[in-house]
Amino acid sequence: MENINQIIESCEWFPSSFLVISENVFSPLLYYSYFFAFVPTILIGLIIFFNNTKRLENKVLFLMLVSFSVWVFGNLTIWATEFPKYTMFFWTMINTVEPFVYFFAFYLAYVFFFKKDFSIKQKIFYFSPLLITLIFAPTSLGLLGYNLSDCDRNAIEGIVAKYGYIIEIIYIILIIHFAFKACANKQLKSRKKEIAIFTIGISLFLFSFSLSNMAEVFSENWYIGQYGLFGAPIFAGLLAYLIVKFKTFNIKLIAPQVLVFSLIFLNVSMLFVRSIENIRYVLIPTIIISSIVGSILIRSVKKLDHQKELLDIANKEQENLIHFISHQVKGFFTKSRNIFDTLNSEPDAVHESLKPLIIEGLRSDNEGITVVTNILNAANLKTGKVNYVSNKVYINTLLDKIIEKEKVVAENKGLKFEYQTDGKMIEFSGDEMRLQDSILNIIQNAINYTQSGSISVKLEKDELSKKIKIKISDTGIGLTEQDKQKLFKSGGRGSDSLRYNVNSTGYGLYIAKQVIERHDGKIIAESAGRNMGSTFTIELPIK
Amino acid sequence: MINFIKENIFFIIIALFILVSVSFSYYRYVVLEDFEYFLTEEEIPEQFNINSYI
């Protein structure tokens, strides 16, 4: 042992800091090749993973890049450390982890090509060769020992390391095999280009990685291995291209994230630069990345802006079309209603058997006019074409008019109807007709969507919160969380809406909300869930 | 938590295997320093010779 310590001392190795930084690394190429390999790949991997942590492709890619990062860290430590025990440990660690880069790459390729996971049998079959590495890498079969015949700080690899290279080549062959299989699959015809680009990128990365590792082991020229890492940024670049062109990994926008992450990383890395001359090695990639990614970002933003303009034009044209069609249709309904109205007012002019048809035609036309009017109102509200007339309104009187009619409708349906008020006159300034329509719509909804039980309407003036509150509760079908999301949106309906109200247009509550909000008020919908009833509260400010 | 384990059981098993293997390496090489030093080139065994592993 004394002899060993003497030999180690005679090598005059420098101490390392943070395991990876020391003057034992006598080539700057080593650090900067790792930098170029590690940074873009880990950036892209993190962006893809955090975009959707539940997606299998994203998870597997992340694991592949984590394995690669562990390899990079371990290899850098081997170069930097002065302790034989750390060389032996990290060398074993990278021999253990390296085949997993290939395994996860193969897993990723399969999932990417066929958009499905391995079966359990496939998982066991493709994973089982790695068990030999896992079990025997820490033994003497993995590393025979530490070479102190020179001061190069090398371990002597055993047979298991060579086995690792063989299974790496097998995984690469499997990737290419499945790529051809995917391209030959008629159902994947539309994705041929995407599959080809992915295969080229991943194969380049893995081939350069494994061939350079093998070359450095067999030739004992440890510099060769560093060139193999340049396959990694090429793979990262192709991944970024796939994301931008094909929205691969379900990512819609990547340029801003890449720019921000890489600028943060590169600026932080300047803290670790040891001499001012070396700052340019960090500045040069910063300038390159900022220029390339920045120009992609500017182009994306311009494109988005232009698309937004086109969308605004399309929306306006659609609104105008709805307006035009609704007006025309309303005109036809009105004419038809007038005819039925005339026939109904002349009972002697019409045969007895036709009278029910006339009444039904009149009712149907009135409903049609109401539906079209709702659609027109909604369209007008969206385009801001509605004129509000502000008058003094007594909310009690308004409600009395509505309830007088609707109470009869509810009781005819077998529902109990309650109206609570303290009798005091509540004055408000607003558009009486539109307020009446909005409150009427909510009460009618309560009746339509309640099959049994009761409807209750409560009017109160809350002096504390300075609000007029109209609460409409029912024991009806209730609202789910999904229903609540769509409720006040233009065209939005609850999931059972049409079952209970075939004439539901989906615009009534949207219009009511616009009108109430225009009067500085709000509508709140509450429900404990399906079949648990609901409560709509209209709040208006006391003016 | 249970759903997370169910969805990722395969990856969790792989991680456990790697953890055990790496922990064993750490214990052997860093804690016990149980490895051979080859002081001269002649001492370095041939990788493909079975006698090197006995």
Interface residues (C-beta under 8 A of the other chain):
Chain A: N3 I4 I7 K54 K59 L63 P84 K85 Y86 M88 F89 T92 M93 T96 V97 F100 K123 F127 L131 L134 I135 A137 P138 S140 L141 L143 L144 G145 Y146 N147 L148 S149 I156 E157 G158 I159 K162
Chain B: E7 N8 F10 F11 I14 F17 I18 V20 S21 V22 F24 S25 Y26 R28 Y29 V30 E33 F35 E36 Y37 F38 L39 T40 E41 E43 I44 P45 Q47 F48 S52 Y53
